[in-house]
Amino acid sequence: MTTDFGTDFGTDLATLADGDIDPAFGLSSGVRLVAADVARRLQTEALFYADEGGYGFDLREQVASRSSRASIAAQVEEETLRDDRVEDARAAADGNRVSLLVSTAEGPFRLVVDTSAAPAALAEEPL
């Protein structure tokens, strides 16, 4: 949805890098919300949300399975593009880290998921 003030990606409770809710109960919107939602999508077993049409992708399981880097990157891109707010996604897998360049109507941002941490640590930076 586009408004006079830009694209409305919605608003939700802010989350910390580990996925927990911000104890100050702040709000998140814009590309920061999209980044948090993509990160959550990549760390959620698909069966957990079976009623939601296959929502989720367990990136940690894929990395642990020793799938090829190219296969993991392609699967991450496919899952990221399932979010309607994402226009394009490019991923690169390197060991336990997956780096994403995600484009939205509000512009691109980078997201790095490190699966060696439990839960996976996230780093996100608007471009």
Secondary structure, 3 states (H helix, E strand, C coil): CEECCEECCCEEECECCCCCECCCCCEEEHHHHHHHHHHHHCECCHHHHHHHCCCCCEHHHHHHCCCCHHHHHHHHHHHHCCCCCEEEEEEEEECCEEEEEEEECCEEEEEEEECCCCCCEEEEEEC
